[in-house]
Amino acid sequence: MWLLLCAAIPLVMWLGLLIAPWRPWSTREHLEADVSASTRLDDITVLIPARNEADVIGATLRGLQAQGEGLQIIVIDDQSTDGTARIASSFSSVRVISGEPLPEGWAGKLWALEQGRQHVRTSLTLLLDADIELRPGMLATLLQHKQCEQRQFVSIMADLRRTSFWDRLLLPAFVYYFKLLYPFAISNSPSTLVAAGAGGCILVDTGMLERIGAFASLRDALIDDCTLARQVKRAGGRTWIGLSRDVVSLRPYGSFDSIHRMVARSAFTQLGYSTVVLLVVTALFVLAYGVPMVLLGAPGVWPLAWLALVAMMLGYLPMLLYYRMPLWWALLLPLGAGLYLGMTWSSAVRYWRGVRSQWKGRVYGVGA
C-alpha cells in the first residue's frame, strides 16, 4: 500500500503540472526580434551598470547601437579596476558616469542604477546588464510589444550561452525551474500573487520608477528583478515577462563550478533563508525526481513510476525545443534536478557558516 502511494504521488504531481491551466512548462511567452521593425528610440534611455565588464561591454554597446536612431545610452562605471570605462568611452554615443562609493545598505547594481536614473530625461528606461547583447530589431520589437500590451514593465529572460556539457545540462533547466517558481502566465496577469522579472533586460516607464521610489525602494534586495516587478504591480502597473533567443547573455559559464557559484549565490535567498522551506523543497524534489527513478523496476508499481518519468520529461521538452537542443537531454533532467538540489543546500550551508552572497568583490546579505 505504501509503495503504491509512493509511486502515485509523483505521477499526480507531474500530471498536475502538465494540466495546470497556467501551463508553467510552456514557452508561449516569448518574443523574438523582428528585423523589419523600425522606430525612433528617442524616448528610451538605457542604463547599464558595469563593474569590471571590459570583456563584454563592447559587444553590449555595439548591439545597442544597431537598434536604431535616437537611443540614449548611459554606462555607470561602478568603480571598475579594468578597462570598462575606457572601452565604454570609446563609443561616441555613450555617456559614461563614474560611480560613487557604495553606501551602506545598498546592493552595488541598484546603487549604480540609482545614480544613472538621476540623468534620465526620457519617458522610458531600459535597464540592461553589461553582459546582455540585443540582436538587431529587438529593442523596437520590445517597445512595440510594450505599447500593444499596454504594460508599464516588460522584461526578457536572456538566452544563456551553452558551450559545454554542464551548460547544456543545467542552464535550460535553470530557466525551466524559474518558470515553475514564477509562472509567466500568472505573472503577466493582473494577479498580484506572482510578480516576475528578469533583471538582464527590463523596459519600464520612467514615471513608474519614480512612483515606486525608484531603486531606493529596493536598495538591499538581492533578487532585485522580481522585487521591482512586485513593486510595479503593487503601484497599479502591469508587467510582462517572456523568453527570447535574441536577448543573449555574453557571460561564459562552461564549468560546473561557475554555475554552482551562480546558483549558490542566491538560491537560499530565494527561499527567504528559511530552513523549513528548504526541507519542503527537498521533500518535493525527492518525491518528484528520486522516487520514480527508484521504483522503475519495483514489482506492481513500476508502470506508475514509468508514467511519472514520461510526464516529467514531457514537461521539459518545450524548453529543449525552444532552445533548439536535442530532445534526449530530457533523459538527464533527474540528474540536473539532483545537482540543483545539492547547489541549493550548498547555498544554505554557506549562509549558516556566515558566508554571504558575493559578487564582483562585494559581499551582500543578512548580517554581511
Helices and strands as residue ranges (DSSP letters): H 2-19, E 44-50, H 57-65, E 72-77, H 84-89, E 94-98, H 108-117, E 124-128, E 132-134, H 138-149, E 153-159, H 165-181, H 184-187, E 201-205, H 206-211, G 214-218, H 224-234, E 239-249, H 256-264, H 267-270, H 275-285, I 286-290, H 291-294, H 302-322, G 327-332, H 333-352, E 357-359, E 362-364
